[in-house]
């Protein structure tokens, strides 16, 4: 890697930590950037140097192209790694990096334009013979075009950001009357996450599995496919669990996915790491979905079963070297990745920013944890909710599942609520851990019921923090967990409860973040359960409904910051 000596990491969180560590392995100096809320974040401490980007929001900091390039030049970087998200699939940024005399660690700007544009990627997939669901040939300008498509091809439809991925800017619509709001919401999310709001529409296939192929290609014409991954366990099209290789596929399905991915990338002249995504419908049909022109969040599961460091290969490719391997690697064993997001499962996976008071990772054979936080880390509400990733390998799927169950029991995150209770539930759930995979992309949204209580729904108690004590009874050790609140009351009188504010008729924010828009006007009559506002935190937009029927009085305006439980408006 002699041609690259210093890398600016244009990202944050666990992927920035990951890139910094690989850079150190390769003898490359790492330069981190950080926003004001990320001051002292783990990625700034792992990197060799760190520079502040003044501001808090993504637009002010990690999407600020001029500021990023300025830091790179001032710090003496000769290359830029964008990670995933933010500007990783922005061809204008790739060109700006190159114009500044720096090496872009990723596919060419032309690759990003061609394959990052999902409409153009569909055309290439069609040329090479990949099966496709019906879709609009170009991005659409207004919601009426989406309605026209739905009336021609039927519902449900998917409204999708033309530039970007990771579920941002994706809305599945089941009713004609919901198309206008879904189109507006998809555009807002896309602009916030990727800086571009264009969307297209395609027919949504019901009960699909999400299966993808990892591709790496160098400048010498070598295009290798590192096998498949299943990413069907999602909520609101945000992946929660991934595994490699994708299980329960026929040889023909596997061949279609692997060779389809290779053909698409070869036709496009692709260079770098990328992922070609497919859906596998319940009748077994394989259909091309999109290409992600970047490294994926879930790349470690592929690394676990192939032994190939995908980030290191990205550096090799950018330096003009050939790939370090000559043939498609065959998978060894099975691996899972569990995304540890700061989200509250007990209240519908709402974002849960705050301070991580304790972070304890599991250990042992086949266990890897990629984390962007540690004990004491602040989790801002401005960015993605991903804190860490737990990757578990085993010699086969069943043993990897058992090992994962043990690792998840050992993993402890306190201070913010995470999705760990969901993961603990899933590794023993018959739909996921059984002899066949019954999970599909919206299974969590439509069919999942938490199994942590007799009632099957309320899992609030799983977040109760406990102090553990060791006691001995008849020579045998027992570990007892006592809720912290009960332990405190045993040694001190309970404080008097403050008088509660009357919130009857109040529209309360489900989490800390910002108000995006009102769907109704001040003074309007609303019905109980009607959607009245959209709120956003950690790049997740949610709808707030009216708790009662009556006349709305608006207290908070769009763009204003909100707190969890704060009053947005009142219905009387």
Buried (B, 14 or more C-beta within 10 A) or exposed (E): BEEBEBBBBBBBBBBBBBBBBBBBEBEBBBBBBBBBBBEEBBBBEBBBBBBBBEBBBBEBBBBBBEBBBBBBEEBEBBBBBBBBBBBBBBBBBBBBBBEBEBBBBBBBBBBBBBBBBBBBBBEBBEEBEBEBBEBBEBBBEEBEBBBBBBEEBEBBBBBBBBBBBBBBBBBBBEEEEBBBBBBBBBBBBBBBBBBBBBBBBBBBBEBBBBBBBBBBBBBEEBBBBBBBBBBBBBBBBBBBBBBBBBBEBEEEBBEBBBBBBBBBBBBBBBBBBBBBBBBBBEEEBBBBBBBBBBBBBBBBBBBBBBEBBBBBBBBBBBBEBEBEBEEEBEBEBBBBBBBBBBBBBBBEBBBBBBEBEEBEBBEEEBBBBBBBBBBEBBBBBBBBBBBBBBBBBBEEBEBBBBBBBBBBEBBBBBBBBBBBBBBBBBBEBEBBBEEEBBBBBBBBEEEBEBBBEEEEEEBEEBBEBEEEEEEEEEEEEEEEEBEEEEBEEEEEEEEEEEEEEEEEBBBBBBBBBBBBBBBBEEEBEBEEEBBBBBBBBBBBBBBBBBBBEBEBBBBBEEEEEBEBEBBBBBBE
